[in-house]
């Protein structure tokens, strides 16, 4: 049995597409755990409609409060009892082989690394607009980033390449990564960092989700990496780049605080260095970035990093 965790908030426009795609999955041994985050539209009515179709495989939790999707996932993780967990966005459309393919890679990882190893599997995505019109066959080509960054902590500290709605984790990783700390950016990023330190990450080079891009996408509205993207980043200026970098430093410090007793001396030094980069001089900052390889994907992103951070 696989538990799928879903946080909903005013998702009436998207939930029919999502649940239809779940009903079409070639692998059906799953349970959906939903926490509604204070919706004021017809989200609850739609959830109740599908509870009749899924029966006991759809469990709905609602307390009327709006806590954000991270707190929703924290709550749902305490409800989950499965050996495997997947994460779902309310505006997803899952391709019919998604669970089957992802679970197959997870089982291969267990055979290779052992069931007691914390494991994370993630996949590529197809990019579509709010009406499911095709934009790109690959998230990674669209963003000009490499999934290999997820394998190394020093690279993943600076840039997330894992998209939560493609992720499957095993119970060992859940036990380490949850509850999610307050000072993190996204659950997928945090789980990837924990897996890179204490376990293993595998990438399936196939799209398994139609990933909508629209203004109300709460888990991260992505932009195509092209000349327009570059010019827009330059317009945003140094302050935006520094602000974003500071948030990644807080996330690194959260790793340090949570796992200090489990980390090697080198890992502690790396996380301390990254967390304190903003306090260093211009020259020392760049020496440490080069020393530890705190690089993003692509030459231009790293030029921004070295120029503005």
C-alpha positions, 0 to 999 in steps of 0.5 A, a space after each residue: 500500500 502506498 499513501 498519497 498525501 494531498 493538501 487542498 485549498 480552493 481547488 475546485 477548478 482542478 480536482 476533477 482532473 486530478 482524481 480522474 487521473 488517479 482513477 486511471 492509474 495502472 497501479 491501484 494499491 494506494 490510499 489518498 490522505 487529504 487535508 483541506 487547508 480552509 477552502 471557501 469554494 466547492 473543494 469539500 463537495 468535490 472531495 466528498 463526491 470522490 470519496 464515494 468512488 474511492 471508498 475507504 481509500 480516500 480519507 479527508 481531514 478538515 479543521 477549518 484552519 489555513 496553515 499552508 501546505 507544509 503544515 498540511 503535509 506534516 499533519 498527514 505524515 502523522 496519519 500515514 502508516 504505509 511503507 511508501 509515501 507520494 505527494 500530490 498537488 491539487 492541480 496535478 494530472 498524473 500520467 497513468 503509469 506514474 505510480 507503477 513506474 515510480 514504485 518500480 524504481 523504488 523497489 530496485 533501489 531497495 534491492 540495491 541499497 537495502 530497505 533500511 536505507 532512506 530512499 527518494 525517487 523523483 521523475 521528470 514532468 511535462 509542462 502545461 499551461 492552466 488549461 493543460 495546453 502543451 508547453 514542454 515535454 521535459 521540466 529539466 530541459 524547460 528550466 535548463 537544469 540537471 537532475 544530477 544536482 539532487 545527488 550531492 548535498 553541496 549542489 542541492 543546498 543552492 538550488 532545488 531540482 526535485 518537484 514534490 508531485 513526482 516524489 516517492 519516499 520510503 518510511 526510513 526517509 519519512 522518519 528522518 525528514 518529518 516533521 518538517 521544520 519551520 525554516 525550510 522552503 519546500 518539502 521536496 527540497 528538504 526531503 532531497 537534502 535529507 536523502 542526500 545526507 543519509 540515504 540515496 536518491 534515484 531519478 526516473 528520466 520519464 515525465 509522469 505528471 502534467 505540471 500546470 503553470 498558472 498564477 495560483 500554483 502554490 508549490 512553485 510557478 516555474 519560468 522557462 530559462 531563456 533570454 526573457 528569464 535572464 533579463 527579468 532576473 537582472 531587473 529584480 536586482 541584487 536584493 532579490 537574489 540575496 533574499 532568495 539565497 538567505 532563505 536557502 541559508 536558513 534551510 541549511 541551518 535547519 539541517 544542521 540543527 536537526 541532524 547535528 549528532 548524525 552528521 560527519 565533521 565535514 558535513 557539519 563544517 560544510 553546513 556551517 560555512 553555507 549558513 554563514 556565507 553572508 557574514 563573510 567578506 566578498 573575497 572569503 565568500 567566493 573562496 568558500 563557494 569554490 572550495 565546497 562547490 556551492 554551485 547551481 546548474 548552468 553557467 549564467 546562474 553561477 555568474 549571478 551567484 558569484 556576482 551578487 551573493 
